[in-house]
Amino acid sequence: MPLRASSIHGVSIPCLVPLTPSGTRPPIILADASIVIGSGDAAQIRLKSLSVSKAHALLLVDEAKAYVRDLASRTELFVDEGAGREAGLKHGDVVRVGKFGFAVTEDPTVAAQGDRPRPPAPVALLRVDDEAELRRVSEQVVLIGRRALSPSGNSTAVTAR
């Protein structure tokens, strides 16, 4: 779930500010690496409307930069009034998903504290079948395949320290 402005201090990262007539919605800080916008239950930013597909768009955040990609939605994705499949986002852009609009910015309370790098990601370890030692995962990976569940019913494939 994307974090709200009051949840993070001292780190400058992109935000989406909901564009509403009342202007009372807090900014949504894009703290996760990937965020799905849609009307479905699996969306991290859920917009209940017939104008929004279940999985409408994907936001990707990397090194304090944000990108958005349309996920073959019914009503398309608009960045600065132009329909597009994907776009890099910058301060001042307006993203429209269905009938909802968001301004791209940095949270002023966070940005005022300076541009500091994000804290390092935790170390992830991967257990591979028939190997005694855990392997360190030092970059983004995609795991494909099945792993038997432990007797407790939980998967032990990836451990973060």
C-alpha positions in Angstrom: 0.0 0.0 0.0 1.4 3.4 -0.8 2.4 5.4 2.3 0.8 8.7 3.3 2.9 11.8 3.9 3.0 11.5 7.6 4.6 8.0 7.4 8.0 8.9 6.0 10.4 11.6 7.2 13.6 12.8 5.6 13.4 11.0 2.3 12.5 12.8 -0.9 10.3 10.6 -3.2 7.6 11.3 -5.8 4.0 11.7 -4.7 0.5 11.7 -6.4 -1.8 14.5 -5.2 -5.4 13.7 -5.9 -7.1 16.5 -7.8 -10.4 17.0 -6.2 -12.8 20.1 -6.1 -12.4 20.3 -2.3 -8.6 19.8 -2.4 -8.7 17.9 0.9 -7.1 14.6 0.0 -3.5 14.0 1.3 -0.7 13.2 -1.1 0.0 9.5 -1.8 3.8 8.9 -1.5 5.1 6.4 -4.0 7.3 4.5 -1.6 6.8 1.1 -3.2 8.8 -0.1 -6.3 5.6 -1.0 -8.1 2.0 0.1 -7.5 -1.1 -1.0 -9.4 -3.9 1.6 -9.9 -7.3 0.2 -10.6 -10.8 -0.6 -9.4 -10.0 -4.2 -8.4 -9.4 -5.5 -5.0 -5.7 -6.2 -5.8 -5.0 -2.6 -6.7 -2.8 -0.7 -4.2 -4.5 2.6 -5.2 -8.1 1.6 -5.6 -10.4 3.9 -7.5 -14.0 2.6 -7.5 -15.5 3.7 -10.8 -16.8 2.2 -14.0 -14.3 4.4 -15.8 -11.4 2.6 -14.2 -10.3 -0.9 -15.2 -9.6 -3.5 -12.4 -5.8 -3.2 -13.2 -5.7 0.1 -15.1 -2.1 1.3 -14.7 1.2 0.4 -13.1 3.4 2.9 -11.4 7.1 2.0 -11.2 9.4 3.9 -8.9 13.2 3.7 -9.2 15.8 5.9 -7.7 13.2 8.6 -6.8 11.9 8.6 -10.4 8.4 7.5 -11.3 7.1 5.9 -14.5 3.5 4.9 -15.4 2.3 2.3 -17.8 -1.2 1.6 -19.1 -2.2 -2.0 -18.5 -4.5 -2.3 -21.6 -7.3 -0.4 -19.8 -10.7 0.3 -21.3 -10.4 4.1 -21.0 -6.7 4.6 -21.5 -4.1 6.5 -19.4 -3.5 10.2 -19.9 -0.4 12.1 -18.9 -0.7 15.9 -19.4 -3.9 15.4 -21.5 -2.2 13.1 -23.9 -3.2 9.4 -24.1 -0.2 7.1 -23.9 0.9 3.6 -23.2 3.7 4.7 -20.9 5.5 7.8 -19.7 8.2 9.0 -17.3 6.7 11.3 -14.7 8.1 14.6 -13.5 7.1 17.3 -11.1 4.0 19.1 -12.4 2.7 16.3 -14.7 -1.0 15.5 -14.4 -2.0 11.8 -14.6 -5.6 10.9 -15.4 -7.0 7.4 -14.7 -10.6 7.2 -15.7 -12.4 10.2 -14.2 -9.7 10.6 -11.5 -6.8 13.1 -11.8 -3.5 13.2 -9.9 -0.7 15.9 -9.9 2.8 14.5 -9.7 4.9 16.3 -7.1 7.1 15.8 -4.1 5.5 16.0 -0.7 6.5 19.5 0.5 7.0 18.4 4.1 9.4 15.6 2.9 11.1 17.6 0.1 11.9 20.5 2.5 14.2 18.3 4.5 16.5 17.8 1.6 17.2 15.3 -1.1 18.7 12.3 0.8 19.0 8.9 -0.7 16.6 6.2 0.2 17.7 3.8 3.0 19.4 0.7 1.6 17.1 -2.3 0.9 17.4 -5.2 3.3 19.6 -8.1 2.4 17.6 -10.9 0.8 18.7 -14.5 0.9 17.5 -17.3 -1.3 17.4 -21.0 -0.4 18.0 -23.2 -3.4 17.0 -26.9 -3.3 19.9 -29.3 -2.4 22.2 -26.4 -1.4 23.3 -26.0 2.2 24.1 -22.3 2.1 21.7 -19.5 1.3 22.5 -17.3 -1.7 22.6 -13.6 -1.4 20.3 -11.7 -3.8 21.9 -8.4 -4.7 19.7 -7.2 -7.6 16.2 -7.5 -8.8 15.3 -11.0 -9.7 12.2 -12.9 -10.8 11.6 -16.4 -9.4 9.8 -18.8 -11.7 8.6 -22.2 -10.6 7.2 -23.9 -7.6 8.6 -24.5 -4.2 7.2 -27.0 -1.8 5.7 -25.4 1.3 7.2 -26.1 4.7 5.2 -28.3 7.1 3.8 -25.1 8.7 2.3 -24.1 5.3 4.7 -21.2 4.7 7.1 -20.8 1.9 10.7 -20.3 3.0 12.2 -19.5 -0.4 13.2 -15.9 0.3 14.4 -14.5 3.7 15.1 -10.8 4.3 17.6 -9.7 7.0 
